[in-house]
Amino acid sequence: MTRPAPSTTGIGYDLWQGGYMIETENLQLIPCGPSHLATVLKDKKGLEPLLGVSVPDGWPVFPGAIPHIYEKLGSDPASVGWWSYLFVHTEGRTLPGDGGFKGRPDGSNEVEIGYALVPEYSGRGLATEAAKGLVGWAFSHPEVAAVRAETLSGGHASIRVLEKLGMRFAGATDGVLRWRLGRQDFREGGPR
């Protein structure tokens, strides 16, 4: 049975998933709970009837992250929303990517984002759109002081996404570039 597509906009509670869904112009970012992850670990195509989506063969881009996130959510189920989101492209109800945070805010009240799209959805602005949604959701929590991200020095498309978010280069170590956006520099819809 296919569930109906939620009809909320912005950041709203998704009754079917038990967490907060982020909705952008072309995407629904559905918080990935333990049941989603268990389904993916068993058979990723199991998400199709669960969410009413089609799952591309190349998804997930980083399958090794799924067991780690499943373990983290298993030990702290209330942290749904601070881990993984499933990116559903509303046109055609396809699952082109996923991303989210690397856990709750740390001791400095900062969070780190990450995202990935299957190749056939790259170059359409969806990574930027998803990342903007994640950053907006993070800053909707008053305790979040900054959002960070890391990318490889050769990740030109990812670097451009982070620049579009208004993130600033914060340093590099062993070919990994670190980026940061402080609350004071955040503005809904783009950089200040």
C-alpha positions as CSV (number, residue, x, y, z in Angstrom):
1,M,0.0,0.0,0.0
2,T,1.3,3.4,-0.9
3,R,0.8,6.1,1.6
4,P,-0.4,9.5,0.4
5,A,2.2,12.2,0.0
6,P,2.2,14.7,2.9
7,S,0.8,18.1,2.1
8,T,2.8,20.3,4.4
9,T,5.3,23.0,3.4
10,G,8.3,24.3,5.2
11,I,9.2,22.4,8.4
12,G,6.3,20.4,9.7
13,Y,5.5,17.2,11.6
14,D,5.2,14.2,9.4
15,L,2.5,12.0,11.0
16,W,3.5,8.9,9.0
17,Q,7.2,9.1,10.1
18,G,7.0,10.4,13.6
19,G,9.5,13.2,13.0
20,Y,9.9,16.5,11.4
21,M,9.9,16.6,7.6
22,I,11.6,19.4,5.8
23,E,9.9,20.5,2.5
24,T,11.7,22.5,-0.1
25,E,10.6,23.5,-3.6
26,N,11.4,20.1,-5.2
27,L,12.2,17.9,-2.3
28,Q,10.7,16.3,0.9
29,L,13.5,15.5,3.4
30,I,12.0,12.8,5.5
31,P,13.7,12.0,8.8
32,C,15.1,8.5,8.7
33,G,14.1,6.6,11.8
34,P,15.2,3.1,12.9
35,S,12.4,1.4,11.0
36,H,13.6,3.0,7.7
37,L,17.2,2.0,8.4
38,A,16.2,-1.6,9.2
39,T,14.3,-1.7,6.0
40,V,17.3,-0.4,4.0
41,L,19.6,-2.9,5.7
42,K,17.3,-5.8,4.8
43,D,16.4,-4.6,1.2
44,K,16.5,-0.9,0.1
45,K,13.6,-1.6,-2.3
46,G,11.5,-2.1,0.8
47,L,11.3,1.7,1.1
48,E,9.2,1.8,-2.1
49,P,5.9,0.7,-0.6
50,L,6.8,2.2,2.8
51,L,7.2,5.8,1.4
52,G,5.5,5.5,-2.0
53,V,8.8,6.2,-3.9
54,S,11.0,4.5,-6.4
55,V,14.5,3.8,-5.3
56,P,17.3,4.1,-7.9
57,D,19.8,1.3,-8.2
58,G,22.7,3.6,-7.2
59,W,21.1,4.6,-3.9
60,P,22.4,5.0,-1.2
61,V,25.6,6.6,-2.4
62,F,27.4,5.7,0.8
63,P,25.9,2.4,2.0
64,G,28.5,2.0,4.7
65,A,26.9,4.8,6.7
66,I,23.6,3.1,7.1
67,P,24.7,0.6,9.9
68,H,26.4,3.4,11.8
69,I,23.4,5.6,11.8
70,Y,21.1,2.6,12.6
71,E,23.3,1.9,15.7
72,K,23.3,5.6,16.8
73,L,19.5,5.9,16.5
74,G,19.0,2.6,18.2
75,S,20.8,3.9,21.3
76,D,19.0,7.3,21.1
77,P,15.7,7.0,19.2
78,A,14.8,10.6,20.3
79,S,17.6,11.9,18.1
80,V,15.7,11.4,14.9
81,G,16.1,14.6,13.0
82,W,19.7,15.0,14.0
83,W,20.9,12.1,11.8
84,S,19.8,11.0,8.4
85,Y,17.1,12.3,6.0
86,L,15.7,10.6,2.9
87,F,15.5,13.1,0.0
88,V,12.3,12.5,-2.0
89,H,12.1,14.3,-5.3
90,T,8.4,15.3,-5.4
91,E,8.2,15.2,-9.2
92,G,8.0,11.4,-9.9
93,R,8.4,10.4,-6.2
94,T,12.0,9.2,-6.5
95,L,14.6,8.8,-3.8
96,P,17.6,10.6,-5.4
97,G,19.7,11.0,-2.3
98,D,20.1,11.3,1.4
99,G,21.9,13.3,4.0
100,G,21.5,15.1,7.3
101,F,23.6,15.7,10.3
102,K,26.3,13.8,12.2
103,G,24.4,13.9,15.4
104,R,23.0,16.4,17.8
105,P,24.7,19.7,18.5
106,D,28.2,19.2,20.0
107,G,29.7,20.9,23.1
108,S,30.1,24.1,21.0
109,N,26.5,23.9,19.9
110,E,27.6,23.2,16.3
111,V,26.3,20.5,13.9
112,E,27.8,19.0,10.8
113,I,25.9,18.4,7.6
114,G,26.5,15.9,4.8
115,Y,24.6,15.0,1.7
116,A,24.8,12.8,-1.4
117,L,22.9,12.3,-4.6
118,V,22.9,9.5,-7.1
119,P,24.7,10.6,-10.3
120,E,21.6,10.9,-12.5
121,Y,20.3,13.7,-10.1
122,S,23.5,15.7,-9.9
123,G,23.8,19.1,-11.5
124,R,20.1,20.0,-11.0
125,G,20.5,22.1,-7.9
126,L,19.0,19.5,-5.6
127,A,22.1,19.2,-3.4
128,T,22.0,23.0,-2.7
129,E,18.2,22.8,-2.1
130,A,18.6,19.9,0.3
131,A,21.5,21.5,2.1
132,K,19.6,24.8,2.5
133,G,16.7,22.9,4.0
134,L,19.0,21.2,6.5
135,V,20.7,24.4,7.5
136,G,17.4,26.2,7.9
137,W,16.1,23.3,10.1
138,A,19.3,23.4,12.2
139,F,19.0,27.1,12.8
140,S,15.3,26.8,13.7
141,H,16.8,25.4,17.0
142,P,18.0,28.3,19.1
143,E,20.8,26.3,20.6
144,V,22.5,25.8,17.3
145,A,25.4,28.3,17.0
146,A,26.9,27.1,13.7
147,V,26.6,24.5,10.9
148,R,29.8,22.9,9.6
149,A,30.6,20.7,6.6
150,E,33.6,18.9,5.2
151,T,34.5,18.1,1.6
152,L,37.4,16.8,-0.3
153,S,39.6,19.4,-2.0
154,G,38.7,18.0,-5.4
155,G,34.9,18.1,-4.7
156,H,34.2,21.2,-6.7
157,A,30.5,20.7,-7.0
158,S,30.2,20.2,-3.2
159,I,32.4,23.3,-2.6
160,R,30.0,25.3,-4.7
161,V,27.0,24.1,-2.7
162,L,28.7,25.2,0.5
163,E,29.6,28.6,-1.0
164,K,25.9,29.1,-2.1
165,L,24.9,28.4,1.5
166,G,27.1,31.2,2.7
167,M,29.6,28.9,4.4
168,R,33.1,30.2,4.9
169,F,36.3,28.2,4.5
170,A,37.6,27.3,7.9
171,G,40.7,25.3,7.2
172,A,42.1,22.1,5.7
173,T,43.7,18.9,6.9
174,D,45.0,16.1,4.7
175,G,43.0,17.1,1.7
176,V,39.7,17.6,3.6
177,L,38.3,21.1,3.5
178,R,36.3,22.4,6.5
179,W,33.5,24.9,6.1
180,R,31.4,26.8,8.7
181,L,28.3,29.0,8.8
182,G,27.7,30.9,12.0
183,R,24.2,31.8,13.1
184,Q,25.1,35.5,12.8
185,D,25.8,34.9,9.1
186,F,22.7,32.8,8.3
187,R,19.8,34.2,6.4
188,E,16.8,32.3,5.2
189,G,17.1,31.8,1.4
190,G,20.9,32.3,1.1
191,P,24.0,34.0,2.3
192,R,24.1,37.4,3.9
